[in-house]
C-alpha cells in the first residue's frame, strides 16, 4: 500500500494535536496491513462514495480514499466524536 504525501494542513493538525508519533505508528501498520484489527478500518456512509477511515487513537481517525489499486490519499484527520 502506498500513501500519497500528506497535505500541509493535515501535518499541522497532527502537530497541533500532538498526534505525530501515533499517526506514524498507525500509518506504518496501515501500509503493511490496511485491515489490521487495531486500525478499526471501516467504510463510511454513504458507502457508494468510497470513503474509508482508520483509527489513530480512540479519539482521532484518518479519513482516506483509494486513488488506485494500492494507492491511498488521506483527505482528513479528525476528532471522531466531535459533533
C-alpha positions in Angstrom: 0.0 0.0 0.0 1.3 3.4 -0.9 0.0 6.6 0.6 0.3 10.0 -1.2 2.2 12.8 0.6 0.2 14.3 3.4 -1.2 17.8 2.8 0.4 20.6 4.9 -2.9 21.4 6.7 -3.0 17.7 7.9 0.6 17.9 9.1 -0.3 21.0 11.0 -3.3 19.2 12.5 -1.2 16.3 13.7 1.3 18.7 15.3 -1.4 20.9 16.9 -3.0 17.8 18.5 0.3 16.1 19.3 -0.5 13.1 17.1 2.6 12.7 15.0 4.0 9.7 16.8 0.7 7.8 17.0 -0.1 8.7 13.4 3.3 7.4 12.1 2.8 4.1 14.0 -0.7 3.6 12.7 0.4 4.6 9.2 3.2 2.0 9.2 0.7 -0.6 10.2 -1.8 0.5 7.6 0.7 0.4 4.7 1.6 -3.2 5.8 -1.9 -4.4 6.5 -4.8 -2.0 5.9 -7.2 -4.4 7.7 -5.2 -4.9 10.8 -7.6 -5.2 13.8 -6.1 -2.3 15.8 -6.8 0.1 12.9 -10.5 -0.4 13.0 -10.7 0.3 9.3 -14.2 1.0 8.1 -16.2 2.2 5.1 -18.0 5.4 5.8 -21.6 6.3 4.9 -22.8 6.7 2.2 -20.8 3.7 1.1 -21.1 4.5 -2.7 -18.7 7.4 -2.2 -15.8 5.1 -1.4 -14.6 6.9 1.7 -12.9 5.0 4.5 -11.3 5.6 7.8 -8.8 4.1 10.2 -8.0 4.8 13.9 -5.0 6.9 15.0 -6.2 6.9 18.7 -9.5 6.1 20.2 -10.4 9.8 19.7 -8.9 10.6 16.3 -9.4 9.0 12.9 -7.8 9.3 9.4 -10.2 9.6 6.5 -9.0 8.3 3.2 -9.9 7.3 -0.4 -8.4 4.9 -2.8 -6.8 6.6 -5.9 -5.8 3.3 -7.5 -5.5 -0.4 -6.6 -2.7 0.2 -4.0 -2.7 4.0 -3.7 -4.4 5.9 -0.9 -4.9 9.6 -0.3 -5.5 10.8 3.2 -8.2 13.5 2.9 -8.8 14.4 6.5 -7.7 13.7 10.1 -10.4 14.5 12.7 -11.8 14.0 16.1 -14.1 11.0 15.7 -16.5 12.2 18.4 -16.8 15.9 17.6 -20.3 16.9 16.7 
